[in-house]
């Protein structure tokens, strides 16, 4: 009995190999992880486990009840022979992992095969094989793993059932009893242990594969997070150097390099003494990648470094693309081709796509910024003629009545336009400069409203260095003068208030005119408003530029009450920088 137990346990080594091979099949991974297989995968799994049961039969030993000798299993057994085997392991595993379809299907294949081999236990062993699949399937729970101790108990129970069926169905009973006495306990123990080891290996290997995949995904996400901030600035020697350093630290190759279509932008790692930035691309294989856009694996002959003792023995060269056009390459170097595995190639392909996507994002962001700047410039250009023509109308009206004042206003207008032209070339100017524009404008307007218009300024001097889009404040003041108080005979007041408040610079223009109707108030700033005296384009442009520069929360806010005037207010983040403004 001890000898048979040792022989049976030796067969467990074969079970270990089969279990490991099984983890490489896609249908098995689907079975373990998702419990969902299509029809083809289901058939493949049933056939596999059925043949695994057949292999377990042939790996057993034939036991002669007359001589009590063990022999190798042949295609046909003598009438007094039975098989001590590990057939039940494959059937039990099938039922535990896949349920009734798999347990019964595999049991039928292995069981019918056992019946064809003959021997006085042919029917009882074949039937017990089928019943073992049903028994294991009873313990199947979808989405849950089976613990090794549970697997041992189920495998041992299935083999015990087989021993019971041999005693019940096999004739003569004396030979059946002798057989069970000789092989019963070793087979129960060996098949229980084999079932437990089989599932333990499967779960461990699959778990290691999942863990490796998770680590690979985590590493890729970490690389993406680190490189995005650099590649947003485009492919420059500085940004590529940072990206290469990140890849070198994360992947540990011999070296990492990036190129554009003409030269090396960065090289980090081994051989950096002669693989330098700004050097022209020398290898023919890199030029092939740039031309064809396909990833290649290069050995030392293909690299063909100009330095004879260069330690770089192999490389994976992947294209970097932007709008489906190859704009450069990513090159990871290794000591030899042996160091480049399929996993390495797959990872580099993923990194190539990742970095290409980041370059696409950078290009899109750059295009967006250019479009936004162009729109801001266009809006500013619309404002300048608007004020210019209004000013000329005032001066024309004074030429006949007061030529001296007209000349003074022309001088003021000249100064204003000079500053205005300079301001349109800048993204932002200081509040101090913007107030200068407003005062130049008001010198002209005061000529229109002699002894009628009063301007009050309440300005916190600490915020005069605040940066603001040019030609922002003047259109708001112009609107107050033109629409708010134009119909007032006397006592018109426009108040300009600028103050720091809760980390923001708050700018308010208030008039004491007749106010604005509720219907008109809803449309101000949102889009140009047609009226007898104007289009509302000035406020619309200011509103748009403020939101494009500082965000939606910085747009113009309007409040009004009939007979109490209108208040236009906006708030922008406080900034201390002043020397960059024009």
C-alpha positions in Angstrom: 0.0 0.0 0.0 2.8 2.4 0.8 4.6 1.6 -2.4 1.4 2.4 -4.4 1.0 5.7 -2.4 4.5 6.7 -3.4 3.9 5.8 -7.0 0.6 7.8 -7.1 2.2 10.8 -5.5 5.0 10.7 -8.0 2.3 11.2 -10.7 1.5 14.5 -9.0 4.6 16.0 -10.7 2.9 15.5 -14.1 -0.2 17.1 -12.7 1.8 20.2 -11.7 3.2 20.4 -15.3 -0.3 20.1 -16.8 -1.7 22.7 -14.4 1.0 25.2 -15.4 0.4 24.6 -19.1 -3.3 25.0 -18.6 -2.8 28.6 -17.3 -1.4 29.6 -20.7 -4.7 28.9 -22.5 -7.0 31.9 -23.1 -10.2 29.9 -22.4 -8.8 28.8 -19.0 -8.0 32.5 -18.0 -11.6 33.4 -19.0 -12.9 30.5 -17.0 -11.0 31.4 -13.9 -11.6 35.2 -14.1 -15.0 35.7 -15.6 -16.9 32.3 -15.7 -18.0 33.3 -19.2 -17.0 31.4 -22.2 -18.4 31.3 -25.7 -19.5 28.0 -27.2 -16.1 27.3 -28.9 -14.2 28.0 -25.6 -16.7 25.8 -23.7 -16.2 22.9 -26.0 -12.4 23.4 -25.8 -12.4 23.4 -22.0 -14.6 20.3 -21.8 -12.4 18.4 -24.3 -9.3 19.5 -22.5 -10.4 18.3 -19.1 -11.8 15.1 -20.5 -8.4 14.3 -22.1 -6.8 15.3 -18.9 -8.8 12.6 -17.2 -7.8 10.1 -19.9 -4.1 11.1 -19.3 -4.7 10.4 -15.6 -5.9 6.9 -16.5 -2.8 6.1 -18.6 -0.5 7.6 -15.9 -1.9 5.1 -13.4 -0.8 1.5 -12.9 -2.7 -1.7 -13.6 -3.3 -3.9 -10.5 -3.8 -7.6 -10.8 -6.1 -9.0 -8.1 -4.7 -12.5 -8.6 -1.0 -11.8 -8.4 -1.2 -8.4 -6.5 1.4 -7.1 -9.0 1.4 -3.6 -10.6 2.0 -3.2 -14.3 1.9 -0.4 -16.9 -1.5 0.5 -18.3 -2.2 -0.9 -21.8 -5.0 -0.4 -24.3 -6.8 -3.4 -22.9 -7.0 -4.8 -19.4 -7.3 -8.4 -18.4 -10.5 -9.5 -16.7 -8.8 -9.6 -13.3 -7.1 -6.2 -13.7 -8.0 -2.7 -12.5 -6.3 0.7 -12.6 -4.9 2.7 -9.7 -5.0 6.2 -11.4 -5.4 10.0 -11.0 -8.3 10.3 -13.6 -10.6 11.9 -11.1 -8.4 15.0 -10.6 -9.2 16.4 -14.1 -12.9 15.7 -13.7 -13.2 17.2 -10.2 -11.2 20.3 -11.3 -13.5 20.7 -14.3 -16.6 20.7 -12.1 -15.2 23.0 -9.5 -14.1 25.6 -12.0 -16.9 25.4 -14.6 -20.0 23.8 -13.0 -22.2 21.1 -14.4 -21.6 21.5 -18.1 -17.8 21.1 -17.6 -18.0 18.4 -14.9 -20.5 16.2 -16.7 -18.9 16.8 -20.1 -15.4 15.9 -19.0 -16.7 13.0 -16.9 -18.4 11.5 -19.9 -15.3 11.7 -22.1 -13.0 10.2 -19.5 -15.6 7.8 -18.1 -16.6 6.3 -21.5 -12.9 6.0 -22.4 -12.3 4.0 -19.1 -15.1 1.6 -20.0 -13.5 0.8 -23.3 -10.3 -0.4 -21.6 -12.1 -3.3 -20.0 -11.4 -5.1 -16.7 -13.8 -6.2 -14.1 -14.1 -2.6 -12.8 -14.7 -1.0 -16.2 -18.3 -0.1 -15.7 -18.1 1.0 -12.0 -15.0 3.1 -12.6 -16.5 4.7 -15.8 -19.7 5.5 -14.0 -17.9 6.9 -10.9 -15.9 9.2 -13.2 -19.2 10.7 -14.5 -20.6 10.9 -11.0 -17.4 12.6 -9.8 -18.0 15.4 -12.3 -21.6 15.8 -11.0 -20.3 15.8 -7.4 -17.7 18.4 -8.0 -20.1 20.6 -9.9 -22.4 20.7 -6.8 -19.7 22.6 -5.0 -19.1 25.0 -7.8 -19.8 28.7 -6.9 -19.6 31.3 -9.7 -17.0 33.9 -9.2 -15.5 32.3 -6.1 -12.2 30.4 -5.7 -12.0 27.0 -4.0 -9.7 26.7 -1.0 -7.0 24.0 -1.2 -8.4 22.1 1.9 -11.9 22.1 0.3 -10.4 20.8 -3.0 -8.6 18.0 -1.1 -11.8 17.0 0.6 -13.8 17.0 -2.7 -11.1 15.0 -4.5 -10.9 12.5 -1.7 -14.7 12.2 -1.5 -14.9 11.6 -5.3 -12.3 8.8 -5.1 -14.1 7.3 -2.0 -17.3 7.2 -4.1 -15.4 5.3 -6.8 -14.3 2.8 -4.2 -17.8 2.4 -3.0 -19.2 1.8 -6.5 -16.4 -0.8 -7.2 -17.6 -2.7 -4.1 -21.3 -2.4 -5.2 -21.1 -3.1 -8.9 -17.9 -5.0 -9.6 -18.0 -8.9 -9.7 -16.8 -11.0 -8.2 -17.0 -9.2 -4.8 -13.9 -11.0 -3.4 -11.7 -9.4 -6.1 -13.4 -6.0 -5.7 -12.8 -6.2 -2.0 -9.2 -7.2 -2.5 -8.7 -4.3 -4.9 -10.2 -1.7 -2.6 -8.1 -2.9 0.2 -5.0 -2.6 -1.9 -5.5 0.7 -3.7 -8.4 2.5 -1.9 -6.5 4.5 0.7 -3.5 5.5 -1.5 -5.9 6.6 -4.3 -8.1 8.6 -1.9 -5.1 10.4 -0.4 -3.2 10.9 -3.7 -6.2 12.2 -5.7 -7.2 14.5 -2.9 -3.7 15.9 -2.7 -3.5 16.1 -6.5 -6.7 18.1 -6.7 -5.6 20.5 -4.0 -2.1 21.0 -5.6 -3.6 21.4 -9.1 -5.9 24.3 -8.0 -3.3 25.8 -5.8 -0.8 26.0 -8.7 -3.5 27.4 -11.0 -4.6 30.1 -8.6 -1.0 31.1 -7.7 0.2 31.3 -11.3 -2.9 33.3 -12.4 -2.5 35.5 -9.4 1.2 36.2 -10.3 0.2 37.0 -13.9 -2.5 39.3 -12.6 -0.1 40.9 -10.2 2.5 41.4 -13.0 -0.1 42.9 -15.3 -1.3 45.2 -12.5 2.3 46.3 -11.8 2.9 46.9 -15.5 -0.3 49.0 -15.7 0.6 50.9 -12.6 4.1 51.6 -14.0 2.6 52.8 -17.3 0.2 55.1 -15.5 3.0 56.5 -13.3 5.1 57.2 -16.4 2.1 58.9 -18.1 1.6 61.1 -15.1 5.2 62.1 -14.9 5.8 62.7 -18.6 2.6 64.6 -19.4 3.7 67.8 -17.8 6.9 67.8 -19.9 5.5 66.8 -23.3 2.8 69.4 -23.0 5.6 71.9 -23.8 6.4 70.0 -27.0 9.4 68.0 -28.1 12.5 70.0 -27.1 15.9 68.9 -25.9 14.9 69.9 -22.4 11.5 68.2 -22.3 12.8 65.1 -24.0 15.7 64.9 -21.5 13.2 64.9 -18.7 11.1 62.2 -20.3 14.1 60.0 -21.0 15.3 60.3 -17.4 11.8 59.2 -16.2 11.8 56.2 -18.6 15.4 55.3 -17.6 14.5 55.3 -13.9 11.2 53.4 -14.3 12.3 50.7 -16.9 16.1 50.3 -16.1 17.3 49.8 -19.7 20.9 50.5 -20.7 19.9 53.9 -22.1 16.9 55.8 -23.4 16.9 58.3 -26.3 14.4 60.4 -28.2 14.9 62.0 -31.6 13.0 64.3 -33.9 13.2 63.7 -37.7 16.7 65.1 -38.0 18.7 64.9 -34.7 19.0 63.4 -31.3 17.1 65.4 -28.8 18.1 63.6 -25.6 20.1 60.5 -24.6 20.2 59.3 -21.0 22.2 56.3 -19.7 25.1 54.3 -21.1 27.1 55.8 -24.0 25.9 59.3 -23.3 29.5 60.4 -23.9 29.1 60.0 -27.7 25.3 59.8 -28.1 24.6 63.5 -27.5 21.8 66.0 -27.9 21.8 68.0 -31.1 23.8 65.3 -32.9 22.4 64.3 -36.3 20.7 60.9 -36.7 23.4 58.5 -38.0 21.8 55.0 -38.0 20.0 53.8 -41.1 17.5 51.8 -39.1 16.3 54.9 -37.2 15.8 56.6 -40.5 13.8 53.6 -41.6 11.5 53.9 -38.6 11.0 57.6 -39.4 10.2 56.7 -43.0 7.9 53.7 -42.5 6.5 54.4 -39.0 7.0 50.8 -37.8 8.7 49.7 -34.6 11.9 47.6 -35.1 14.2 45.6 -32.9 17.9 46.3 -33.8 21.0 44.3 -32.9 24.5 45.8 -32.6 25.1 45.5 -36.3 21.9 47.4 -37.2 22.7 50.1 -34.6 26.1 50.5 -36.3 27.4 53.1 -33.8 30.4 55.2 -35.0 32.1 54.3 -31.7 33.7 50.8 -32.1 33.6 50.1 -28.4 30.0 51.3 -27.8 28.4 49.1 -25.1 24.9 49.4 -26.6 24.2 45.9 -28.1 20.5 46.1 -29.0 17.7 48.6 -29.2 13.9 48.8 -29.6 13.1 51.8 -31.8 9.5 52.9 -31.8 7.9 55.8 -33.8 6.4 58.9 -32.2 3.5 60.2 -34.2 1.4 63.3 -34.4 -1.7 63.4 -36.5 -0.6 60.1 -38.1 2.7 61.7 -39.1 6.0 60.4 -37.7 7.7 63.3 -35.9 10.4 61.4 -34.0 11.5 58.1 -32.4 11.7 56.6 -28.9 14.7 54.4 -28.5 15.4 52.0 -25.6 18.8 50.4 -25.6 19.8 47.0 -24.0 23.1 45.1 -23.7 21.9 42.4 -26.2 18.9 41.1 -28.0 18.4 38.4 -25.3 17.5 41.2 -22.8 14.6 42.2 -25.1 11.5 40.1 -24.2 8.1 40.0 -25.7 6.9 41.9 -22.6 9.5 44.6 -23.2 8.4 45.0 -26.8 4.8 45.2 -25.8 5.5 47.8 -23.1 7.6 50.0 -25.5 4.8 49.8 -28.1 2.4 51.1 -25.4 4.8 53.8 -24.3 5.2 54.9 -28.0 1.4 55.3 -28.3 1.2 57.0 -24.9 3.9 59.6 -25.7 2.4 60.1 -29.2 -1.0 60.8 -27.6 0.6 63.3 -25.2 2.2 65.1 -28.2 -1.2 65.2 -29.8 -2.6 66.8 -26.6 0.2 69.3 -26.5 -0.4 70.2 -30.1 -4.2 70.6 -29.5 -3.5 72.8 -26.4 -1.1 74.9 -28.3 -3.6 75.3 -31.2 -6.3 76.2 -28.7 -4.1 78.9 -27.1 -3.2 80.3 -30.4 -6.8 80.4 -31.4 -7.7 82.1 -28.1 -4.9 84.7 -28.5 -6.1 85.3 -32.1 -9.7 85.8 -30.9 -8.5 88.2 -28.1 -6.5 90.3 -30.6 -9.5 90.3 -33.0 -11.8 91.5 -30.2 -9.3 94.2 -29.2 -9.0 95.4 -32.8 -12.8 95.8 -32.9 -12.8 98.0 -29.9 -10.1 100.5 -31.1 -11.9 101.8 -34.2 -15.1 102.1 -32.1 -13.6 104.6 -29.7 -11.6 106.3 -32.4 -14.6 107.2 -34.5 -16.6 108.4 -31.4 -13.6 110.6 -30.4 -13.4 112.1 -34.0 -17.1 113.0 -33.9 -16.5 115.0 -30.7 -13.5 116.8 -32.0 -15.3 117.6 -35.3 -18.1 119.2 -33.3 -15.6 121.4 -31.5 -13.6 122.6 -34.5 -16.0 125.3 -35.3 -17.0 126.3 -31.8 -13.7 126.0 -29.9 -10.7 125.3 -32.1 -8.2 125.5 -29.2 -10.0 122.9 -27.2 -10.3 120.8 -30.4 -6.5 121.0 -30.7 -6.1 119.9 -27.1 -8.4 117.0 -27.6 -6.5 116.0 -30.7 -3.3 115.9 -28.6 -5.1 113.8 -26.0 -6.5 111.5 -28.7 -3.0 111.2 -30.2 -1.6 110.1 -26.9 -4.4 107.7 -26.3 -4.1 106.1 -29.7 -0.4 105.7 -29.3 -0.9 103.9 -26.0 -3.8 102.0 -27.5 -1.7 100.6 -30.4 1.0 99.6 -28.0 -1.6 97.9 -25.8 -3.0 95.8 -28.5 0.3 94.1 -29.0 0.4 93.0 -25.3 -1.7 90.2 -23.7 -2.1 92.3 -20.6 -1.4 95.8 -19.2 -1.4 97.2 -15.7 -4.4 98.8 -14.1 -2.4 102.0 -13.9 -2.0 102.0 -17.7 -5.6 101.2 -18.2 -6.7 104.1 -16.0 -4.5 106.3 -18.1 -6.5 105.2 -21.1 -9.7 106.0 -19.3 -8.6 109.5 -18.2 -7.5 110.2 -21.8 -11.0 109.1 -23.0 -12.7 111.2 -20.3 -10.8 114.4 -21.3 -12.6 114.1 -24.7 -16.0 113.2 -23.1 -15.8 116.1 -20.6 -15.7 118.4 -23.6 -19.1 117.1 -24.7 -20.7 117.3 -21.2 -19.5 120.7 -20.1 -20.5 121.2 -16.4 -22.7 118.2 -16.6 -20.5 115.2 -16.0 -18.6 114.4 -12.8 -16.1 111.6 -12.6 -15.1 110.1 -9.2 -12.2 107.7 -8.8 -11.8 105.5 -5.7 -8.7 103.5 -6.4 -6.6 101.4 -4.0 -3.0 102.2 -5.0 -1.9 98.8 -3.9 -3.6 97.2 -6.9 -2.3 99.5 -9.6 0.2 96.9 -10.7 -2.6 94.3 -11.3 -2.4 92.9 -14.8 -5.5 93.1 -17.0 -6.4 92.6 -20.7 -5.9 96.0 -22.5 -8.9 98.1 -23.3 -11.1 96.5 -20.6 -12.1 99.4 -18.4 -12.5 102.2 -21.0 -15.4 100.5 -22.9 -17.3 100.1 -19.6 -16.8 103.7 -18.7 -17.8 104.7 -22.2 -21.0 102.7 -21.9 -21.9 104.5 -18.7 -21.4 107.9 -20.3 -23.0 107.0 -23.6 -26.1 105.1 -22.3 -26.3 105.7 -18.6 -26.2 109.5 -18.3 -26.6 110.8 -21.9 -30.1 112.0 -21.3 -29.5 113.8 -18.0 -29.4 117.6 -18.1 -27.3 117.9 -15.0 -25.9 116.1 -12.0 -24.6 113.1 -13.9 -22.0 111.1 -12.0 -19.8 108.2 -13.1 -17.9 106.5 -10.3 -14.9 104.2 -10.9 -13.9 102.0 -7.9 -11.0 99.6 -7.7 -10.2 97.7 -4.5 -8.6 94.5 -3.2 -11.0 92.1 -1.7 -10.5 88.5 -0.5 -7.6 87.8 -2.8 -9.2 89.4 -5.8 -9.1 92.8 -7.5 -12.7 94.1 -7.7 -13.5 96.7 -10.4 -16.8 98.6 -10.4 -18.2 101.3 -12.7 -21.4 102.9 -11.5 -23.5 105.7 -12.9 -26.6 107.5 -11.6 -28.6 107.3 -14.9 -32.0 106.0 -15.7 -31.0 102.4 -15.4 -31.7 99.5 -17.8 -34.8 97.4 -18.3 -34.8 93.8 -17.0 -35.1 92.4 -20.5 -32.2 94.3 -21.8 -30.1 93.6 -18.6 -30.3 89.8 -19.3 -28.7 90.2 -22.7 -25.9 92.6 -21.8 -22.4 91.2 -22.3 -23.7 87.8 -23.5 -24.0 88.9 -27.1 -24.0 92.2 -29.1 -27.3 94.1 -28.6 -28.7 96.3 -31.3 -30.0 99.7 -30.3 -30.5 103.1 -31.8 -27.2 104.4 -30.2 -25.0 101.3 -30.6 -24.6 97.6 -30.9 -23.3 96.6 -27.4 -20.2 95.2 -29.0 -17.9 96.9 -26.6 -19.3 95.3 -23.5 -19.7 91.9 -25.3 -16.0 92.0 -26.2 -14.9 92.9 -22.7 -17.0 90.2 -21.2 -15.6 87.6 -23.6 -12.0 88.6 -23.1 -12.3 88.6 -19.3 -13.7 85.1 -19.3 -11.2 83.8 -21.8 -8.3 85.2 -19.7 -9.5 84.5 -16.2 -12.3 82.0 -16.5 -16.1 82.3 -16.6 -16.3 83.7 -13.1 -14.5 86.8 -14.2 -17.2 87.9 -16.6 -19.1 91.2 -16.3 -21.9 91.4 -13.8 -24.8 93.9 -14.2 -27.2 95.3 -11.6 -29.6 98.2 -12.1 -32.7 99.9 -10.8 -35.0 102.2 -12.6 -34.0 105.8 -11.8 -31.0 104.7 -9.7 -28.4 104.0 -12.3 -26.4 100.9 -13.4 -23.5 99.1 -11.8 -21.1 97.0 -13.8 -18.7 94.9 -11.8 -16.1 92.2 -12.3 -13.5 90.5 -10.2 -10.2 89.0 -11.2 -7.5 87.1 -9.3 -5.1 89.4 -7.7 -1.6 89.4 -9.2 1.6 91.1 -8.1 3.5 91.0 -11.4 3.8 94.4 -13.0 7.1 94.6 -15.0 5.9 92.4 -17.8 3.2 94.8 -18.9 3.7 97.4 -21.7 
